[in-house]
Amino acid sequence: MPRKPKRPCSHPGCPELTESRFCEKHAKQEASRYEKYDRDPHSKKRYGRAWKRIRDRYIEANPLCEECMKQGRMTQATEVHHILPLARGGTHDESNLMALCTPCHSSITARDGDRWHDR
């Protein structure tokens, strides 16, 4: 299947062509900007070293994307999603976690309005 053509980076004035929204250099800057200005300060406290250990343990036990498996596809999971977000009273308990690939995690996050609610 042919790939989508590359498009210009969304950072103002950047001439680089990329397959995602930002080029590699500006993707890091955008992630840093989001962490500093847009992310809820209380959520930063909930995602510390303990969360990284929980996430790594969960991905190791569930290496395939749970959403893709429902559709009959086998895709490697790269992210762990909270079914009920921590901001709404969720916990790091395994019953509240899902192993997802990046596209599935992004679509669920966008659908729920968790990260891109203001855009």
N, CA, C and O atoms as a Tinker XYZ file with bonds, in Angstrom:
   476  protein
     1  N      0.844000   -1.169000    0.000000    73     2
     2  CA     0.000000    0.000000    0.000000    64     1     3
     3  C      0.896000    1.241000    0.000000    63     2     4     5
     4  O      1.854000    1.293000    0.772000    81     3
     5  N      0.618000    2.231000   -0.834000    73     3     6
     6  CA     1.466000    3.420000   -0.878000    64     5     7
     7  C      1.348000    4.233000    0.401000    63     6     8     9
     8  O      0.312000    4.242000    1.066000    81     7
     9  N      2.421000    4.902000    0.720000    73     7    10
    10  CA     2.445000    5.741000    1.911000    64     9    11
    11  C      1.912000    7.117000    1.569000    63    10    12    13
    12  O      1.928000    7.544000    0.415000    81    11
    13  N      1.441000    7.801000    2.598000    73    11    14
    14  CA     0.993000    9.172000    2.391000    64    13    15
    15  C      2.212000   10.039000    2.086000    63    14    16    17
    16  O      3.297000    9.773000    2.601000    81    15
    17  N      2.052000   11.069000    1.259000    73    15    18
    18  CA     3.190000   11.943000    0.987000    64    17    19
    19  C      3.572000   12.737000    2.237000    63    18    20    21
    20  O      2.732000   13.041000    3.084000    81    19
    21  N      4.832000   13.054000    2.327000    73    19    22
    22  CA     5.295000   13.848000    3.466000    64    21    23
    23  C      4.729000   15.256000    3.347000    63    22    24    25
    24  O      4.434000   15.734000    2.252000    81    23
    25  N      4.585000   15.906000    4.488000    73    23    26
    26  CA     4.059000   17.268000    4.515000    64    25    27
    27  C      4.997000   18.147000    5.326000    63    26    28    29
    28  O      5.809000   17.635000    6.097000    81    27
    29  N      4.898000   19.462000    5.166000    73    27    30
    30  CA     5.787000   20.350000    5.919000    64    29    31
    31  C      5.517000   20.258000    7.421000    63    30    32    33
    32  O      4.390000   20.018000    7.855000    81    31
    33  N      6.555000   20.452000    8.181000    73    31    34
    34  CA     6.463000   20.489000    9.642000    64    33    35
    35  C      5.511000   21.627000   10.038000    63    34    36    37
    36  O      5.502000   22.677000    9.395000    81    35
    37  N      4.720000   21.424000   11.082000    73    35    38
    38  CA     3.751000   22.430000   11.525000    64    37    39
    39  C      4.370000   23.567000   12.321000    63    38    40    41
    40  O      3.690000   24.542000   12.643000    81    39
    41  N      5.657000   23.450000   12.643000    73    39    42
    42  CA     6.330000   24.539000   13.360000    64    41    43
    43  C      6.506000   25.712000   12.390000    63    42    44    45
    44  O      6.987000   25.512000   11.274000    81    43
    45  N      6.129000   26.925000   12.791000    73    43    46
    46  CA     6.239000   28.079000   11.881000    64    45    47
    47  C      7.645000   28.260000   11.315000    63    46    48    49
    48  O      8.623000   28.336000   12.060000    81    47
    49  N      7.731000   28.327000    9.990000    73    47    50
    50  CA     9.000000   28.595000    9.316000    64    49    51
    51  C      9.885000   27.386000    9.091000    63    50    52    53
    52  O     10.956000   27.523000    8.501000    81    51
    53  N      9.481000   26.212000    9.536000    73    51    54
    54  CA    10.319000   25.020000    9.365000    64    53    55
    55  C     10.058000   24.410000    7.984000    63    54    56    57
    56  O      8.916000   24.081000    7.664000    81    55
    57  N     11.102000   24.256000    7.164000    73    55    58
    58  CA    10.914000   23.715000    5.819000    64    57    59
    59  C     10.981000   22.186000    5.737000    63    58    60    61
    60  O     10.778000   21.622000    4.662000    81    59
    61  N     11.262000   21.508000    6.853000    73    59    62
    62  CA    11.435000   20.049000    6.835000    64    61    63
    63  C     10.135000   19.341000    6.465000    63    62    64    65
    64  O      9.052000   19.770000    6.862000    81    63
    65  N     10.247000   18.260000    5.707000    73    63    66
    66  CA     9.101000   17.427000    5.380000    64    65    67
    67  C      9.044000   16.271000    6.369000    63    66    68    69
    68  O     10.077000   15.714000    6.742000    81    67
    69  N      7.841000   15.913000    6.791000    73    67    70
    70  CA     7.686000   14.883000    7.802000    64    69    71
    71  C      6.428000   14.055000    7.539000    63    70    72    73
    72  O      5.521000   14.495000    6.833000    81    71
    73  N      6.386000   12.866000    8.108000    73    71    74
    74  CA     5.195000   12.023000    7.991000    64    73    75
    75  C      4.211000   12.291000    9.121000    63    74    76    77
    76  O      3.045000   11.909000    9.027000    81    75
    77  N      4.664000   12.940000   10.186000    73    75    78
    78  CA     3.776000   13.253000   11.301000    64    77    79
    79  C      3.544000   14.766000   11.346000    63    78    80    81
    80  O      3.811000   15.465000   10.368000    81    79
    81  N      3.058000   15.261000   12.457000    73    79    82
    82  CA     2.728000   16.684000   12.542000    64    81    83
    83  C      3.968000   17.564000   12.569000    63    82    84    85
    84  O      4.015000   18.592000   11.894000    81    83
    85  N      4.973000   17.166000   13.346000    73    83    86
    86  CA     6.199000   17.937000   13.475000    64    85    87
    87  C      7.392000   17.099000   13.036000    63    86    88    89
    88  O      7.356000   15.870000   13.095000    81    87
    89  N      8.463000   17.783000   12.590000    73    87    90
    90  CA     9.707000   17.080000   12.284000    64    89    91
    91  C     10.298000   16.584000   13.604000    63    90    92    93
    92  O      9.817000   16.952000   14.676000    81    91
    93  N     11.319000   15.768000   13.532000    73    91    94
    94  CA    11.886000   15.170000   14.733000    64    93    95
    95  C     12.345000   16.223000   15.740000    63    94    96    97
    96  O     12.106000   16.083000   16.940000    81    95
    97  N     12.996000   17.262000   15.260000    73    95    98
    98  CA    13.509000   18.331000   16.142000    64    97    99
    99  C     12.357000   19.047000   16.842000    63    98   100   101
   100  O     12.399000   19.250000   18.055000    81    99
   101  N     11.333000   19.429000   16.088000    73    99   102
   102  CA    10.249000   20.209000   16.662000    64   101   103
   103  C      9.246000   19.349000   17.433000    63   102   104   105
   104  O      8.507000   19.877000   18.263000    81   103
   105  N      9.205000   18.049000   17.180000    73   103   106
   106  CA     8.334000   17.160000   17.954000    64   105   107
   107  C      8.781000   17.152000   19.411000    63   106   108   109
   108  O      7.951000   17.171000   20.321000    81   107
   109  N     10.089000   17.123000   19.630000    73   107   110
   110  CA    10.621000   17.159000   20.996000    64   109   111
   111  C     10.297000   18.487000   21.661000    63   110   112   113
   112  O      9.934000   18.522000   22.837000    81   111
   113  N     10.426000   19.579000   20.914000    73   111   114
   114  CA    10.109000   20.898000   21.466000    64   113   115
   115  C      8.617000   21.003000   21.805000    63   114   116   117
   116  O      8.252000   21.551000   22.845000    81   115
   117  N      7.766000   20.482000   20.933000    73   115   118
   118  CA     6.321000   20.535000   21.173000    64   117   119
   119  C      5.941000   19.694000   22.384000    63   118   120   121
   120  O      5.101000   20.107000   23.183000    81   119
   121  N      6.546000   18.522000   22.531000    73   119   122
   122  CA     6.271000   17.682000   23.694000    64   121   123
   123  C      6.712000   18.386000   24.973000    63   122   124   125
   124  O      6.016000   18.337000   25.987000    81   123
   125  N      7.864000   19.037000   24.924000    73   123   126
   126  CA     8.363000   19.780000   26.075000    64   125   127
   127  C      7.441000   20.952000   26.406000    63   126   128   129
   128  O      7.151000   21.214000   27.573000    81   127
   129  N      6.984000   21.655000   25.364000    73   127   130
   130  CA     6.083000   22.786000   25.566000    64   129   131
   131  C      4.775000   22.315000   26.199000    63   130   132   133
   132  O      4.249000   22.958000   27.106000    81   131
   133  N      4.258000   21.187000   25.712000    73   131   134
   134  CA     3.018000   20.646000   26.267000    64   133   135
   135  C      3.195000   20.302000   27.744000    63   134   136   137
   136  O      2.354000   20.647000   28.573000    81   135
   137  N      4.295000   19.620000   28.066000    73   135   138
   138  CA     4.545000   19.235000   29.458000    64   137   139
   139  C      4.640000   20.460000   30.360000    63   138   140   141
   140  O      4.172000   20.437000   31.498000    81   139
   141  N      5.246000   21.529000   29.849000    73   139   142
   142  CA     5.483000   22.713000   30.668000    64   141   143
   143  C      4.250000   23.595000   30.815000    63   142   144   145
   144  O      3.975000   24.093000   31.907000    81   143
   145  N      3.500000   23.797000   29.726000    73   143   146
   146  CA     2.422000   24.787000   29.755000    64   145   147
   147  C      1.007000   24.214000   29.702000    63   146   148   149
   148  O      0.109000   24.765000   30.340000    81   147
   149  N      0.778000   23.132000   28.967000    73   147   150
   150  CA    -0.579000   22.650000   28.761000    64   149   151
   151  C     -1.000000   21.517000   29.687000    63   150   152   153
   152  O     -2.188000   21.374000   29.975000    81   151
   153  N     -0.066000   20.718000   30.154000    73   151   154
   154  CA    -0.429000   19.570000   30.983000    64   153   155
   155  C     -0.778000   20.038000   32.388000    63   154   156   157
   156  O     -0.125000   20.916000   32.952000    81   155
   157  N     -1.817000   19.434000   32.933000    73   155   158
   158  CA    -2.255000   19.754000   34.284000    64   157   159
   159  C     -1.113000   19.481000   35.268000    63   158   160   161
   160  O     -0.570000   18.377000   35.280000    81   159
   161  N     -0.739000   20.471000   36.096000    73   159   162
   162  CA     0.384000   20.271000   37.029000    64   161   163
   163  C      0.161000   19.112000   37.995000    63   162   164   165
   164  O      1.120000   18.467000   38.418000    81   163
   165  N     -1.085000   18.842000   38.345000    73   163   166
   166  CA    -1.358000   17.743000   39.272000    64   165   167
   167  C     -1.084000   16.387000   38.624000    63   166   168   169
   168  O     -0.716000   15.435000   39.312000    81   167
   169  N     -1.262000   16.294000   37.301000    73   167   170
   170  CA    -1.019000   15.017000   36.641000    64   169   171
   171  C      0.470000   14.703000   36.572000    63   170   172   173
   172  O      0.852000   13.534000   36.514000    81   171
   173  N      1.311000   15.726000   36.578000    73   171   174
   174  CA     2.760000   15.479000   36.582000    64   173   175
   175  C      3.162000   14.667000   37.810000    63   174   176   177
   176  O      4.030000   13.798000   37.735000    81   175
   177  N      2.523000   14.960000   38.936000    73   175   178
   178  CA     2.851000   14.262000   40.178000    64   177   179
   179  C      2.409000   12.804000   40.131000    63   178   180   181
   180  O      3.011000   11.953000   40.786000    81   179
   181  N      1.350000   12.506000   39.353000    73   179   182
   182  CA     0.828000   11.147000   39.294000    64   181   183
   183  C      1.651000   10.241000   38.380000    63   182   184   185
   184  O      1.511000    9.020000   38.447000    81   183
   185  N      2.498000   10.806000   37.536000    73   183   186
   186  CA     3.276000   10.010000   36.581000    64   185   187
   187  C      4.761000   10.064000   36.921000    63   186   188   189
   188  O      5.550000   10.630000   36.164000    81   187
   189  N      5.139000    9.494000   38.028000    73   187   190
   190  CA     6.529000    9.485000   38.459000    64   189   191
   191  C      7.202000    8.157000   38.171000    63   190   192   193
   192  O      6.798000    7.426000   37.267000    81   191
   193  N      8.217000    7.856000   38.935000    73   191   194
   194  CA     8.996000    6.640000   38.755000    64   193   195
   195  C      8.156000    5.383000   39.000000    63   194   196   197
   196  O      8.327000    4.373000   38.318000    81   195
   197  N      7.256000    5.453000   39.970000    73   195   198
   198  CA     6.402000    4.288000   40.259000    64   197   199
   199  C      5.533000    3.956000   39.046000    63   198   200   201
   200  O      5.354000    2.784000   38.717000    81   199
   201  N      4.988000    4.988000   38.377000    73   199   202
   202  CA     4.169000    4.757000   37.185000    64   201   203
   203  C      5.001000    4.108000   36.086000    63   202   204   205
   204  O      4.512000    3.214000   35.395000    81   203
   205  N      6.227000    4.533000   35.912000    73   203   206
   206  CA     7.081000    3.946000   34.872000    64   205   207
   207  C      7.298000    2.459000   35.125000    63   206   208   209
   208  O      7.310000    1.665000   34.184000    81   207
   209  N      7.467000    2.079000   36.381000    73   207   210
   210  CA     7.631000    0.653000   36.705000    64   209   211
   211  C      6.343000   -0.125000   36.436000    63   210   212   213
   212  O      6.386000   -1.232000   35.899000    81   211
   213  N      5.197000    0.453000   36.808000    73   211   214
   214  CA     3.901000   -0.191000   36.554000    64   213   215
   215  C      3.687000   -0.346000   35.059000    63   214   216   217
   216  O      3.286000   -1.412000   34.591000    81   215
   217  N      3.958000    0.726000   34.299000    73   215   218
   218  CA     3.772000    0.711000   32.845000    64   217   219
   219  C      4.655000   -0.358000   32.196000    63   218   220   221
   220  O      4.177000   -1.133000   31.368000    81   219
   221  N      5.911000   -0.405000   32.558000    73   219   222
   222  CA     6.834000   -1.384000   31.975000    64   221   223
   223  C      6.392000   -2.811000   32.295000    63   222   224   225
   224  O      6.457000   -3.690000   31.435000    81   223
   225  N      5.946000   -3.041000   33.523000    73   223   226
   226  CA     5.483000   -4.365000   33.924000    64   225   227
   227  C      4.227000   -4.756000   33.133000    63   226   228   229
   228  O      4.086000   -5.905000   32.716000    81   227
   229  N      3.318000   -3.797000   32.931000    73   227   230
   230  CA     2.065000   -4.080000   32.221000    64   229   231
   231  C      2.326000   -4.370000   30.740000    63   230   232   233
   232  O      1.740000   -5.292000   30.173000    81   231
   233  N      3.205000   -3.583000   30.119000    73   231   234
   234  CA     3.544000   -3.805000   28.695000    64   233   235
   235  C      4.223000   -5.156000   28.519000    63   234   236   237
   236  O      3.987000   -5.844000   27.525000    81   235
   237  N      5.051000   -5.537000   29.462000    73   235   238
   238  CA     5.729000   -6.831000   29.370000    64   237   239
   239  C      4.721000   -7.976000   29.452000    63   238   240   241
   240  O      4.866000   -8.986000   28.763000    81   239
   241  N      3.708000   -7.819000   30.289000    73   239   242
   242  CA     2.687000   -8.862000   30.431000    64   241   243
   243  C      1.669000   -8.838000   29.295000    63   242   244   245
   244  O      1.067000   -9.865000   28.983000    81   243
   245  N      1.468000   -7.661000   28.666000    73   243   246
   246  CA     0.484000   -7.498000   27.585000    64   245   247
   247  C      1.161000   -6.832000   26.392000    63   246   248   249
   248  O      0.998000   -5.627000   26.197000    81   247
   249  N      1.914000   -7.580000   25.590000    73   247   250
   250  CA     2.713000   -6.974000   24.528000    64   249   251
   251  C      1.937000   -6.557000   23.277000    63   250   252   253
   252  O      2.496000   -5.884000   22.410000    81   251
   253  N      0.655000   -6.944000   23.165000    73   251   254
   254  CA    -0.125000   -6.607000   21.969000    64   253   255
   255  C     -1.196000   -5.573000   22.298000    63   254   256   257
   256  O     -1.731000   -5.540000   23.407000    81   255
   257  N     -1.497000   -4.731000   21.313000    73   255   258
   258  CA    -2.509000   -3.682000   21.452000    64   257   259
   259  C     -3.889000   -4.334000   21.643000    63   258   260   261
   260  O     -4.319000   -5.144000   20.821000    81   259
   261  N     -4.561000   -3.978000   22.714000    73   259   262
   262  CA    -5.848000   -4.584000   23.035000    64   261   263
   263  C     -6.951000   -4.130000   22.080000    63   262   264   265
   264  O     -7.852000   -4.913000   21.779000    81   263
   265  N     -6.907000   -2.892000   21.598000    73   263   266
   266  CA    -7.899000   -2.400000   20.638000    64   265   267
   267  C     -7.730000   -3.085000   19.283000    63   266   268   269
   268  O     -8.719000   -3.487000   18.670000    81   267
   269  N     -6.509000   -3.221000   18.816000    73   267   270
   270  CA    -6.254000   -3.888000   17.534000    64   269   271
   271  C     -6.673000   -5.351000   17.600000    63   270   272   273
   272  O     -7.202000   -5.883000   16.624000    81   271
   273  N     -6.445000   -6.013000   18.741000    73   271   274
   274  CA    -6.832000   -7.412000   18.885000    64   273   275
   275  C     -8.339000   -7.572000   18.771000    63   274   276   277
   276  O     -8.803000   -8.591000   18.260000    81   275
   277  N     -9.126000   -6.591000   19.234000    73   275   278
   278  CA   -10.587000   -6.650000   19.100000    64   277   279
   279  C    -11.002000   -6.624000   17.630000    63   278   280   281
   280  O    -12.056000   -7.148000   17.269000    81   279
   281  N    -10.162000   -6.007000   16.775000    73   279   282
   282  CA   -10.446000   -5.896000   15.348000    64   281   283
   283  C     -9.726000   -6.974000   14.543000    63   282   284   285
   284  O     -9.736000   -6.936000   13.312000    81   283
   285  N     -9.109000   -7.922000   15.217000    73   283   286
   286  CA    -8.461000   -9.032000   14.540000    64   285   287
   287  C     -7.055000   -8.733000   14.031000    63   286   288   289
   288  O     -6.517000   -9.501000   13.233000    81   287
   289  N     -6.454000   -7.643000   14.470000    73   287   290
   290  CA    -5.090000   -7.303000   14.057000    64   289   291
   291  C     -4.138000   -7.557000   15.214000    63   290   292   293
   292  O     -4.520000   -7.483000   16.382000    81   291
   293  N     -2.902000   -7.855000   14.871000    73   291   294
   294  CA    -1.881000   -8.044000   15.895000    64   293   295
   295  C     -0.852000   -6.934000   15.744000    63   294   296   297
   296  O     -0.060000   -6.934000   14.801000    81   295
   297  N     -0.868000   -5.993000   16.674000    73   295   298
   298  CA     0.029000   -4.844000   16.656000    64   297   299
   299  C      0.729000   -4.763000   18.003000    63   298   300   301
   300  O      0.116000   -4.996000   19.045000    81   299
   301  N      2.005000   -4.435000   17.980000    73   299   302
   302  CA     2.756000   -4.318000   19.225000    64   301   303
   303  C      2.271000   -3.116000   20.026000    63   302   304   305
   304  O      2.109000   -2.024000   19.481000    81   303
   305  N      2.040000   -3.319000   21.314000    73   303   306
   306  CA     1.630000   -2.238000   22.208000    64   305   307
   307  C      2.856000   -1.414000   22.593000    63   306   308   309
   308  O      3.912000   -1.963000   22.907000    81   307
   309  N      2.706000   -0.107000   22.567000    73   307   310
   310  CA     3.810000    0.780000   22.934000    64   309   311
   311  C      3.450000    1.710000   24.080000    63   310   312   313
   312  O      4.329000    2.348000   24.660000    81   311
   313  N      2.154000    1.794000   24.415000    73   311   314
   314  CA     1.710000    2.727000   25.451000    64   313   315
   315  C      0.687000    2.042000   26.349000    63   314   316   317
   316  O      0.026000    1.083000   25.951000    81   315
   317  N      0.575000    2.555000   27.561000    73   315   318
   318  CA    -0.425000    2.047000   28.503000    64   317   319
   319  C     -1.416000    3.174000   28.765000    63   318   320   321
   320  O     -1.035000    4.295000   29.101000    81   319
   321  N     -2.698000    2.849000   28.604000    73   319   322
   322  CA    -3.775000    3.832000   28.713000    64   321   323
   323  C     -4.588000    3.580000   29.977000    63   322   324   325
   324  O     -4.892000    2.433000   30.304000    81   323
   325  N     -4.941000    4.648000   30.688000    73   323   326
   326  CA    -5.856000    4.535000   31.823000    64   325   327
   327  C     -7.281000    4.596000   31.279000    63   326   328   329
   328  O     -7.658000    5.586000   30.653000    81   327
   329  N     -8.067000    3.569000   31.505000    73   327   330
   330  CA    -9.450000    3.539000   31.031000    64   329   331
   331  C    -10.232000    4.685000   31.673000    63   330   332   333
   332  O    -10.904000    5.443000   30.973000    81   331
   333  N    -10.151000    4.815000   32.975000    73   331   334
   334  CA   -10.692000    5.972000   33.685000    64   333   335
   335  C     -9.482000    6.830000   34.041000    63   334   336   337
   336  O     -8.667000    6.424000   34.869000    81   335
   337  N     -9.348000    8.014000   33.428000    73   335   338
   338  CA    -8.161000    8.841000   33.657000    64   337   339
   339  C     -7.950000    9.162000   35.133000    63   338   340   341
   340  O     -8.903000    9.254000   35.907000    81   339
   341  N     -6.704000    9.327000   35.501000    73   339   342
   342  CA    -6.371000    9.658000   36.878000    64   341   343
   343  C     -7.041000   10.956000   37.307000    63   342   344   345
   344  O     -7.429000   11.098000   38.467000    81   343
   345  N     -7.181000   11.899000   36.387000    73   343   346
   346  CA    -7.800000   13.187000   36.704000    64   345   347
   347  C     -9.271000   13.035000   37.068000    63   346   348   349
   348  O     -9.845000   13.905000   37.723000    81   347
   349  N     -9.883000   11.927000   36.644000    73   347   350
   350  CA   -11.297000   11.689000   36.946000    64   349   351
   351  C    -11.483000   10.603000   38.008000    63   350   352   353
   352  O    -12.568000   10.036000   38.138000    81   351
   353  N    -10.435000   10.322000   38.755000    73   351   354
   354  CA   -10.545000    9.370000   39.854000    64   353   355
   355  C    -10.039000    7.976000   39.558000    63   354   356   357
   356  O    -10.209000    7.079000   40.383000    81   355
   357  N     -9.416000    7.763000   38.399000    73   355   358
   358  CA    -8.861000    6.459000   38.067000    64   357   359
   359  C     -7.625000    6.145000   38.898000    63   358   360   361
   360  O     -7.084000    7.010000   39.587000    81   359
   361  N     -7.190000    4.894000   38.821000    73   359   362
   362  CA    -6.010000    4.461000   39.569000    64   361   363
   363  C     -5.051000    3.741000   38.627000    63   362   364   365
   364  O     -5.357000    3.530000   37.453000    81   363
   365  N     -3.902000    3.371000   39.150000    73   363   366
   366  CA    -2.919000    2.598000   38.395000    64   365   367
   367  C     -3.201000    1.096000   38.490000    63   366   368   369
   368  O     -2.363000    0.292000   38.080000    81   367
   369  N     -4.350000    0.708000   39.015000    73   367   370
   370  CA    -4.707000   -0.696000   39.142000    64   369   371
   371  C     -4.795000   -1.343000   37.761000    63   370   372   373
   372  O     -5.232000   -0.700000   36.806000    81   371
   373  N     -4.387000   -2.604000   37.643000    73   371   374
   374  CA    -4.368000   -3.286000   36.341000    64   373   375
   375  C     -5.740000   -3.353000   35.679000    63   374   376   377
   376  O     -5.825000   -3.402000   34.452000    81   375
   377  N     -6.801000   -3.356000   36.454000    73   375   378
   378  CA    -8.150000   -3.394000   35.868000    64   377   379
   379  C     -8.499000   -2.075000   35.179000    63   378   380   381
   380  O     -9.465000   -2.015000   34.419000    81   379
   381  N     -7.728000   -1.023000   35.434000    73   379   382
   382  CA    -7.971000    0.288000   34.832000    64   381   383
   383  C     -6.971000    0.582000   33.708000    63   382   384   385
   384  O     -6.935000    1.706000   33.206000    81   383
   385  N     -6.170000   -0.387000   33.307000    73   383   386
   386  CA    -5.136000   -0.156000   32.300000    64   385   387
   387  C     -5.424000   -0.928000   31.018000    63   386   388   389
   388  O     -6.052000   -1.987000   31.035000    81   387
   389  N     -4.944000   -0.365000   29.895000    73   387   390
   390  CA    -5.027000   -1.026000   28.589000    64   389   391
   391  C     -3.698000   -0.844000   27.881000    63   390   392   393
   392  O     -3.142000    0.254000   27.888000    81   391
   393  N     -3.182000   -1.895000   27.274000    73   391   394
   394  CA    -1.987000   -1.798000   26.440000    64   393   395
   395  C     -2.443000   -1.429000   25.034000    63   394   396   397
   396  O     -3.292000   -2.110000   24.460000    81   395
   397  N     -1.885000   -0.354000   24.472000    73   395   398
   398  CA    -2.300000    0.137000   23.161000    64   397   399
   399  C     -1.109000    0.500000   22.296000    63   398   400   401
   400  O     -0.023000    0.793000   22.796000    81   399
   401  N     -1.331000    0.475000   20.979000    73   399   402
   402  CA    -0.335000    1.016000   20.054000    64   401   403
   403  C     -0.554000    2.542000   20.018000    63   402   404   405
   404  O     -1.586000    3.027000   20.482000    81   403
   405  N      0.391000    3.277000   19.480000    73   403   406
   406  CA     0.300000    4.734000   19.473000    64   405   407
   407  C     -0.930000    5.251000   18.721000    63   406   408   409
   408  O     -1.611000    6.134000   19.241000    81   407
   409  N     -1.254000    4.739000   17.505000    73   407   410
   410  CA    -2.449000    5.253000   16.824000    64   409   411
   411  C     -3.744000    5.026000   17.612000    63   410   412   413
   412  O     -4.596000    5.914000   17.666000    81   411
   413  N     -3.898000    3.853000   18.219000    73   411   414
   414  CA    -5.101000    3.587000   19.005000    64   413   415
   415  C     -5.165000    4.488000   20.234000    63   414   416   417
   416  O     -6.231000    5.000000   20.578000    81   415
   417  N     -4.023000    4.681000   20.896000    73   415   418
   418  CA    -3.993000    5.535000   22.083000    64   417   419
   419  C     -4.327000    6.975000   21.708000    63   418   420   421
   420  O     -5.064000    7.648000   22.427000    81   419
   421  N     -3.789000    7.450000   20.584000    73   419   422
   422  CA    -4.075000    8.811000   20.140000    64   421   423
   423  C     -5.546000    8.990000   19.800000    63   422   424   425
   424  O     -6.141000   10.012000   20.142000    81   423
   425  N     -6.140000    8.003000   19.126000    73   423   426
   426  CA    -7.546000    8.136000   18.750000    64   425   427
   427  C     -8.450000    8.108000   19.979000    63   426   428   429
   428  O     -9.425000    8.858000   20.035000    81   427
   429  N     -8.154000    7.271000   20.954000    73   427   430
   430  CA    -8.956000    7.227000   22.181000    64   429   431
   431  C     -8.809000    8.534000   22.952000    63   430   432   433
   432  O     -9.790000    9.074000   23.463000    81   431
   433  N     -7.590000    9.036000   23.034000    73   431   434
   434  CA    -7.345000   10.286000   23.745000    64   433   435
   435  C     -8.060000   11.450000   23.067000    63   434   436   437
   436  O     -8.643000   12.300000   23.741000    81   435
   437  N     -8.018000   11.491000   21.734000    73   435   438
   438  CA    -8.696000   12.559000   21.002000    64   437   439
   439  C    -10.213000   12.436000   21.149000    63   438   440   441
   440  O    -10.905000   13.440000   21.317000    81   439
   441  N    -10.726000   11.212000   21.087000    73   439   442
   442  CA   -12.164000   10.981000   21.220000    64   441   443
   443  C    -12.657000   11.405000   22.598000    63   442   444   445
   444  O    -13.734000   11.990000   22.720000    81   443
   445  N    -11.868000   11.112000   23.646000    73   443   446
   446  CA   -12.248000   11.476000   25.009000    64   445   447
   447  C    -12.000000   12.951000   25.295000    63   446   448   449
   448  O    -12.523000   13.494000   26.268000    81   447
   449  N    -11.203000   13.600000   24.447000    73   447   450
   450  CA   -10.914000   15.007000   24.644000    64   449   451
   451  C     -9.922000   15.271000   25.757000    63   450   452   453
   452  O     -9.906000   16.366000   26.318000    81   451
   453  N     -9.086000   14.284000   26.094000    73   451   454
   454  CA    -8.167000   14.451000   27.206000    64   453   455
   455  C     -7.007000   15.409000   26.912000    63   454   456   457
   456  O     -6.688000   16.260000   27.742000    81   455
   457  N     -6.387000   15.284000   25.761000    73   455   458
   458  CA    -5.205000   16.099000   25.509000    64   457   459
   459  C     -5.486000   17.260000   24.561000    63   458   460   461
   460  O     -4.935000   18.347000   24.737000    81   459
   461  N     -6.319000   17.049000   23.581000    73   459   462
   462  CA    -6.514000   18.071000   22.558000    64   461   463
   463  C     -7.845000   18.794000   22.720000    63   462   464   465
   464  O     -8.440000   19.238000   21.738000    81   463
   465  N     -8.306000   18.911000   23.944000    73   463   466
   466  CA    -9.625000   19.490000   24.185000    64   465   467
   467  C     -9.719000   20.961000   23.812000    63   466   468   469
   468  O    -10.812000   21.435000   23.503000    81   467
   469  N     -8.626000   21.694000   23.828000    73   467   470
   470  CA    -8.657000   23.127000   23.532000    64   469   471
   471  C     -8.329000   23.430000   22.091000    63   470   472   473
   472  O     -8.365000   24.591000   21.684000    81   471
   473  N     -8.005000   22.399000   21.294000    73   471   474
   474  CA    -7.513000   22.672000   19.949000    64   473   475
   475  C     -8.527000   22.353000   18.900000    63   474   476
   476  O     -8.261000   22.530000   17.711000    81   475
